[in-house]
Structures are given as C-alpha cells and as structure tokens.
C-alpha cells in the first residue's frame, strides 16, 4: 500500500511537469533543459566533480532550490540524478545528500527517497514512451536483446540498468525472467561488442527513430554511433570508422553541432567537457583559447 501511494504521487507529479512544460507524454526529454526552461527562476542547477555523491538538493528560505549533480558519474546516471533532485524540489523537501546508491532503493528506504526515485523514472521513462520506442524499433519487450535495451536507454538518456529496473519494477513491461538474463550483461560488454574494442568513455547509439525530441548529449571522449549515411555539421564530432550498427564518431570538443540523414531525420549534438564544473546552462560552451 505504501509503495502504491508513493507511485501514484510520483506518477501524477511527473505528468503535471510534462503538461506544464508542454512536452508530449511519451516523448523523451532532457531534464537539464527542463530545469533551465521551466524552473530556471527557482532552481540553480550546477555541476561539480564530486566523487562521493551522486548529487544534492538544498531548499532555500525563499523556496528556491539548489541542485548539484556530480559530473564524474556516467551520463545516464547524471540525468537520472538531476530528475531525482528535481523531485526533492517539487515535493518541497528541505535537504538531500544522495550518496552513491543503486537505482530504486529497497523497501525499507526513506519514503522521500523512494518517492523521488519513482518520480525520476516516470518523468524520464514514461510507460507509453518506452512501449512506443520499442514498437518503432521492432523490439520485442518479452525477450529483448541486451543491445535492444541499451539502445532504448540511450534514446531516453538513462543508464542501461536504470531502464531495466524501471521497466521491470515500476512500469512492469519487461518480464522478470528477461530482466534477470539482461542484468548479467554489463554495459561495458555491450559497448565492446558494438565498437569491437574497449573504450574509456561511453557509447551512445543513435538510430533514425531517434527523431528530434531530444538532442544527442555526449561528453568529450564518448563514442556516438550514427545511422549509415548521416552527415555531421560542426566540429564536436570526428568520424572514427564504422560498424554493423552504423558510422562511429568520437566527441572531441565542447560545443553544439548537428547531424542528419537527408529526407529522414535530424538532431542537434551537444558535447560538454569531462568532469565539468559550473552552471548547468553553460555546460556546452565551446572552449576558447587564452589570449
């Protein structure tokens, strides 16, 4: 009963946020953009290279809030953490220091943490959105491959394990037996199977079903697989080669670029520096040479 009540509160708040922001209920979103555009006058979003924390939230006397996200965590984890901290703000919690934890805490966890975990999941991975994304890619959610789940996680901007957990426990569209099989596959092994080598950064798989709902967000050093025939404008990505999944690019410098498959789709590409320290709105600023 406790979990059901928390889930209902979280789901209602996530739906309300999407309505207020004018974001279609099944579409992926960038939580950083959401915070800056819809809550910029009441939330100060910052990034810091914190090794011992996922992030933190602090509510000020005037009702405004400060969100700090650790920039040393993987990209999907950072976005989930930002949504988690946004939940603390919306539910009017005072202070939260979120240490390194697994997604979706156990049944004996603090109700506040469970509530905002659920909110983050519903906000970033709406059930209809995951179902639609799978259908557009001909993915059978009763028995998906690890690469299928990884591709969906890239699309929604979250981690592989985060999506597995949410799809199994919260929106319940992935059978437990499938999740148990997929949990034994590490994200690193998926990246190696796609790229044919081990890499220090992350891998973002983009396909023609990606659309233009959410920009492609990467960090310097990450690899991005684009559909065959995609062209890239700007200097943020450099082509490295190709695999059976598509053309492989490396994010080489902070800034904003664009990619497209003519007559099919296009998307912006945004790259930030590794271990970024600063305000959220400045994370994709190009580096300038010192005069």
C-alpha distance (Angstrom), angle and dihedral (degrees) to the residues before:
residue distance angle dihedral
X1 . . .
X2 3.79 . .
X3 3.81 92.1 .
X4 3.80 92.5 46.0
X5 3.80 91.8 52.7
X6 3.80 92.0 48.4
X7 3.79 91.6 46.9
X8 3.81 91.5 51.9
X9 3.81 92.0 50.2
X10 3.79 91.4 47.6
X11 3.80 93.8 47.1
X12 3.80 93.0 49.1
X13 3.80 92.3 49.2
X14 3.82 92.7 47.9
X15 3.82 90.7 50.7
X16 3.80 91.0 47.6
X17 3.81 91.9 51.7
X18 3.81 91.4 50.9
X19 3.82 91.8 48.9
X20 3.80 92.0 48.9
X21 3.79 91.2 48.7
X22 3.81 92.9 46.2
X23 3.81 91.5 -122.3
X24 3.79 116.4 149.6
X25 3.79 111.7 -111.3
X26 3.81 97.1 -116.6
X27 3.80 99.6 37.3
X28 3.83 124.1 107.6
X29 3.79 115.1 -116.8
X30 3.80 141.3 -165.7
X31 3.78 106.2 -119.8
X32 3.82 91.6 -158.2
X33 3.79 90.5 58.2
X34 3.79 89.9 45.4
X35 3.80 92.5 53.9
X36 3.80 93.7 46.2
X37 3.81 95.8 44.5
X38 3.79 101.7 39.8
X39 3.80 104.0 23.6
X40 3.80 102.5 25.7
X41 3.81 92.7 115.5
X42 3.80 92.7 54.6
X43 3.82 106.4 28.1
X44 3.80 127.4 60.2
X45 3.84 106.2 -155.2
X46 3.80 115.6 -160.5
X47 3.81 138.0 168.5
X48 3.79 125.2 -143.1
X49 3.85 130.7 172.7
X50 3.81 94.4 -114.5
X51 3.79 114.2 169.7
X52 3.81 98.6 -172.4
X53 3.82 100.5 42.8
X54 3.79 137.7 57.8
X55 3.79 89.0 -154.3
X56 3.76 145.0 -60.3
X57 3.78 141.9 -128.3
X58 3.79 129.4 -154.1
X59 3.80 125.9 -176.7
X60 3.80 115.6 -147.5
X61 3.81 128.1 -142.9
X62 3.82 91.9 -101.8
X63 3.82 92.5 54.2
X64 3.80 95.4 -102.6
X65 3.78 119.5 125.9
X66 3.79 141.7 -143.5
X67 3.81 119.8 -144.1
X68 3.79 119.1 -168.6
X69 3.81 118.7 -172.9
X70 3.79 123.3 -166.9
X71 3.80 108.1 -116.6
X72 3.81 93.4 -160.1
X73 3.80 93.6 70.2
X74 3.84 123.2 90.2
X75 3.80 116.2 -82.2
X76 3.79 96.5 -108.1
X77 3.77 91.2 48.1
X78 3.82 91.6 50.8
X79 3.79 92.6 53.1
X80 3.80 92.3 47.1
X81 3.81 89.6 49.2
X82 3.81 91.3 50.8
X83 3.82 90.3 52.1
X84 3.81 89.0 47.1
X85 3.82 91.5 53.1
X86 3.81 90.6 45.2
X87 3.80 86.0 57.3
X88 3.80 90.2 55.8
X89 3.81 88.6 54.5
X90 3.80 95.8 46.8
X91 3.80 93.0 47.8
X92 3.82 88.9 48.3
X93 3.79 97.5 -119.2
X94 3.79 115.8 166.1
X95 3.81 110.2 -138.9
X96 3.80 133.5 -7.9
X97 3.80 129.4 -179.9
X98 3.79 106.3 -169.3
X99 3.78 112.1 -158.0
X100 3.80 123.3 -163.4
X101 3.80 104.5 -64.8
X102 3.76 140.9 154.6
X103 3.79 120.0 -97.9
X104 3.80 115.3 -89.1
X105 3.77 106.3 16.3
X106 3.79 123.0 -128.2
X107 3.77 125.8 -84.0
X108 3.82 93.0 -93.7
X109 3.82 94.4 55.2
X110 3.79 124.5 117.3
X111 3.82 109.7 -74.0
X112 3.80 90.1 -131.0
X113 3.78 91.9 57.3
X114 3.79 92.7 46.2
X115 3.80 90.1 49.7
X116 3.79 95.6 52.7
X117 3.82 92.1 41.4
X118 3.79 88.8 56.6
X119 3.80 91.0 44.7
X120 3.82 91.4 52.8
X121 3.79 91.2 50.9
X122 3.80 95.3 48.1
X123 3.79 91.9 45.1
X124 3.81 97.0 49.4
X125 3.82 99.6 31.3
X126 3.82 110.8 31.6
X127 3.78 113.2 -172.1
X128 3.80 94.7 -122.4
X129 3.79 89.4 47.7
X130 3.80 94.3 53.7
X131 3.80 91.5 45.7
X132 3.80 91.7 49.2
X133 3.80 93.6 45.8
X134 3.80 90.5 51.4
X135 3.80 92.1 48.0
X136 3.81 92.2 50.0
X137 3.80 89.0 54.5
X138 3.82 96.6 41.7
X139 3.80 90.3 -117.3
X140 3.80 115.8 161.3
X141 3.79 104.6 -141.9
X142 3.79 92.1 -163.4
X143 3.81 89.3 67.4
X144 3.83 112.3 7.0
X145 3.78 124.3 168.7
X146 3.79 121.2 -117.1
X147 3.81 89.3 -109.6
X148 3.82 89.7 52.8
X149 3.79 91.2 55.5
X150 3.81 91.9 43.0
X151 3.83 90.2 53.0
X152 3.80 91.5 50.6
X153 3.80 90.2 48.4
X154 3.81 90.0 53.3
X155 3.81 90.0 50.4
X156 3.81 92.7 53.7
X157 3.80 93.0 40.1
X158 3.80 96.2 -119.9
X159 3.78 136.9 114.2
X160 3.80 124.3 -84.4
X161 3.81 93.5 -116.9
X162 3.80 91.7 44.0
X163 3.79 91.3 57.9
X164 3.80 92.4 45.0
X165 3.80 91.4 52.5
X166 3.81 95.0 45.1
X167 3.81 94.5 45.5
X168 3.81 91.5 50.2
X169 3.80 104.7 37.9
X170 3.82 106.7 24.1
X171 3.80 110.9 29.5
X172 3.83 93.2 18.3
X173 3.77 100.1 -147.0
X174 3.80 96.6 126.3
X175 3.83 117.8 70.6
X176 3.79 116.1 -121.3
X177 3.81 92.4 -123.0
X178 3.81 90.6 55.8
X179 3.81 92.1 47.0
X180 3.80 92.0 50.6
X181 3.79 90.2 53.0
X182 3.80 93.2 46.9
X183 3.81 93.9 46.3
X184 3.80 88.0 65.7
X185 3.82 89.7 62.5
X186 3.81 114.2 82.2
X187 3.83 122.1 -141.9
X188 3.81 87.9 -126.5
X189 3.80 91.7 59.0
X190 3.82 90.1 50.0
X191 3.79 90.8 52.0
X192 3.79 90.9 49.0
X193 3.80 92.5 49.2
X194 3.81 91.7 51.9
X195 3.81 97.9 42.4
X196 3.80 97.5 33.0
X197 3.79 91.2 -129.3
X198 3.79 144.1 57.6
X199 3.81 115.9 -93.5
X200 3.82 131.5 -173.8
X201 3.81 95.4 -137.3
X202 3.77 132.9 57.3
X203 3.79 130.8 -83.5
X204 3.81 122.8 -130.4
X205 3.80 115.7 -166.1
X206 3.80 113.4 -155.4
X207 3.80 125.0 -173.9
X208 3.79 136.1 178.3
X209 3.82 90.1 -95.3
X210 3.83 88.6 64.6
X211 3.80 92.1 90.6
X212 3.80 122.9 -179.2
X213 3.82 100.1 -71.3
X214 3.81 93.9 105.8
X215 3.81 131.1 19.4
X216 3.79 119.6 -119.3
X217 3.82 103.5 -102.7
X218 3.80 120.1 -162.3
X219 3.79 141.7 159.0
X220 3.80 125.2 -127.3
X221 3.82 105.8 -83.7
X222 3.80 96.0 30.3
X223 3.81 121.8 123.4
X224 3.80 121.6 -130.1
X225 3.80 123.3 -163.0
X226 3.82 111.5 -153.2
X227 3.81 127.4 -171.1
X228 3.81 115.1 -88.5
X229 3.79 110.9 -85.4
X230 3.80 95.3 23.6
X231 3.80 115.4 144.2
X232 3.80 124.4 -148.4
X233 3.79 127.4 -146.0
X234 3.79 121.0 -158.9
X235 3.80 133.6 22.3
X236 3.81 102.6 -83.5
X237 3.83 94.5 94.6
X238 3.80 129.1 45.9
X239 3.80 121.6 -166.6
X240 3.80 114.0 -116.2
X241 3.80 103.6 173.9
X242 3.76 140.9 -72.9
X243 3.77 142.0 -82.5
X244 3.79 134.4 -172.9
X245 3.83 86.5 -88.5
X246 3.81 93.5 58.4
X247 3.79 142.8 -85.9
X248 3.80 115.9 -22.7
X249 3.79 121.4 -136.7
X250 3.80 132.4 177.8
X251 3.81 123.7 -141.5
X252 3.79 103.9 -125.4
X253 3.81 109.1 166.5
X254 3.81 138.8 19.2
X255 3.79 116.4 -99.0
X256 3.78 143.0 76.9
X257 3.80 128.2 -69.4
X258 3.77 137.5 159.6
X259 3.79 137.1 -125.8
X260 3.78 131.8 -166.5
X261 3.75 146.2 168.7
X262 3.78 103.7 -140.6
X263 3.77 112.6 -108.9
X264 3.80 92.2 2.2
X265 3.80 115.8 64.8
X266 3.78 145.8 -37.2
X267 3.79 136.8 -159.5
X268 3.78 138.8 179.9
X269 3.81 118.4 -111.4
X270 3.80 117.8 -146.0
X271 3.79 123.1 -171.5
X272 3.79 127.6 -170.6
X273 3.78 129.5 -169.4
X274 3.79 118.6 -98.3
X275 3.81 116.9 -94.7
X276 3.79 90.0 10.6
X277 3.80 117.5 -161.7
X278 3.80 118.5 -163.6
X279 3.78 147.5 50.0
X280 3.78 117.9 -19.4
X281 3.79 94.4 -124.6
X282 3.81 91.8 59.1
X283 3.80 98.7 49.0
X284 3.82 95.1 107.6
X285 3.80 98.8 44.0
X286 3.77 113.7 133.9
X287 3.78 117.3 -111.3
X288 3.80 114.5 -106.2
X289 3.79 125.7 -149.7
X290 3.81 114.2 -115.7
X291 3.78 112.1 -108.7
